[in-house]
Amino acid sequence: MLTFPLKKEWYEKIKSGEKTIEYREIKPYWTRRISLTVLKYGEHHWDFDKKPHIFDNFPAPCIFRLGYTKERLEAWITKIEVVDGRDTDLHIDKPVYAIHITNVTEVKQ
């Protein structure tokens, strides 16, 4: 299951439903984690050489944590794609993973 530690600003936006896409820079760590998620929950193998990289039509659970505290949100991933990082909240000049989420619920401790 993918787990995303977030700063308070982004955590609150996901919690309120204002933010429905989480962006991560394409690095070996996230590529490996996303590949494992796709293989576990997806119906098809994700071809990383295919452009554009898109994997949809699968529900996969994920967790958003407020930093490294116990506060967390649970959600479902509906689609993962690769998009231009300049058009995201990361504002970087390279491709990034766009992880679309839905059904966000707060987990009470």
N, C-alpha and C positions, 0 to 999 in steps of 0.2 A: 504494500500500500504506500502510495506517495505521501510524504509528510513535508509540509512547507512551513518553516519558521518565518514569521512575518513581523515587521515593525507595526506598532500600534495603529498608525494611520491606515495601512492597507488592511490590517485585521478588521478594523471597525467598518471599512468600506465593504468588505466581503460580508461581514455579519449583517449589515443593513440591506444588502442586495444591490448596492450602488455599483460594485465591481463584480463582474461575472466572468472575467478572464484573468488568469494569473500568468505572468510572463516570466520566463527563465532564460538566461543566456545559454546558448548552445555550447556546452562544455562536456567533456567525457563523463563527468559525474552524472549530469542530468540525462544525457543520451542513454547511459547504461540503465538508470532508474526507470526512464520512460520505456525503454525496450522491454524490460522485465515486466512492467505493468501491462503493456500491450500483449505480450506473450501470455500472461496469466489471465487477463480478462477479455482480450479481443478475440474475434472469430477468425481473423486473418493475420498473416504475418505482415508487419510493416516494412515495406521496402525503403530503406533509408537512402538508396541511390535514385529513387524516383523523385521527380520535381513536379509540382510542389509536394513537400512532405505533408500528407494529411492522413489522419486515422480517425474515423468516426464510427458511429453506429455501435458503440459499446458503452455500457455503464461500468465505471470503475470507481471504487470508493477512494477518498483521500482525506487527509487531515490538515487543517491549518492551525498552527500554534501561535500564540502571542509570544514571540521570542522563544525562549526555552522554558517558559512557565508551564503550569498545568492547564491553563486556560486554552481551550481548543474548540474548533468548529469541525463538524463532519460535513462532507459534501460528496457529490457524485460528478465525475468527469464525464462529459458527453462527447468531447472532440479534442484532439490535439493536432495542431498544425504548426507549420513554420511560416513566420511572417517577418516583414521588415521591421527591425528594432526601432527605427526612427519614428514609427507611427504608434509606439507603445509608451507606457509610463516609464520604461527604462531609458528611452531616448538615446539609443546607441546605434552606431552606423554598421550594423551587422544583423544577420538573421537571428531570430529568437523563437523559442517554443511559446505558442499561445495555447494555454490549457483552459478550455471552456468548462465552467462548472455550473451546477444547478442543485436544488434541494439542500441548501445550507441550513444546518441546525446547530445550535449551541449545545455543547455537552456540559452538563452541570456536574460539578465535583462534589 
